[in-house]
Amino acid sequence: MKDYYSILGVSQEASDDDLKKAFRKKAMDYHPDRNKNNPKAEEKFKEINEAYAVLGDKAKRSQYNRFGSDGFHKRF
């Protein structure tokens, strides 16, 4: 089970602004253009985007908080 909060480095109580700031910082750190020839950075970048796609949407975040990433992906 993926922990989207730890991927972004925030707590479950993080505000929308905190989530956005954490996402932007991590996305810049692992962006493929900044890490050429580093497939691990590209994978991490995709993981960060996936985490923010869920946590950045109020309805998806609520669903994730109730069911976790395993239950979340089965429902969508």
N, C-alpha and C positions, 0 to 999 in steps of 0.2 A: 504494500500500500504506500503510495506516495504521500508525503506530508508537504503540501503546497506552502504552508506557512514557513516551514524550515527552509524550503528551497529559496524563498524570498527573504528569509532572515527576519521575520516579524512574528509577533505573537498573535493569537486568535483575536485579541482585543484591539488590534491595529485599526486605525481609522482608514478611510478611503484615501486620504492624502498620504498617510504613512505607507500604504500599499503601493501607491503610484510612485513615490520617491524611491522605495526599495527596488521596485521593478526597473525603473529607469537606470539606477546605479548599476544593478546587476547586468542589465541588458547592455549597457555601455562596456562593462568589464569583459563580457563574453561575446560581444558582437563578432561575427565571422570576419568582417572587414578589418577589425583591429587584431585579429588572431589568425592570420593567414597560415595555412598548413597546420592547423591544430584541430583535428577532428573532435577532440574532447571538449574544446571550447564551443564548437558548433552544437554538439549534443546538449551541453549545459544551457546554451542559448535557447534551444527548442524547449527544454524543460522549464526554463524561466517563463517563456511565453505561454506555455500551457498552464502554468500555475497562475499567472496573472489573468489569463482568459477566464478562469473559473472564479478566482477571488475578486476580480475587478467588477464582476457582475453580481448585483445584490441577490438575485434569485438563485443563481448558480452557487454563490457562496453559502447561502442558507442550506441548500441541498447538500453541498459538500460537508458542511458542519454537522449535519444530521447523519449522513450515510458514509462519509469518507470518500476517498477516491475510487475504491473498488465499487461501492454501491452507486457512486455518481456515474461512472462510465457505463454501467449496466442499464441505467435509466435513460441515457441520452444516446 
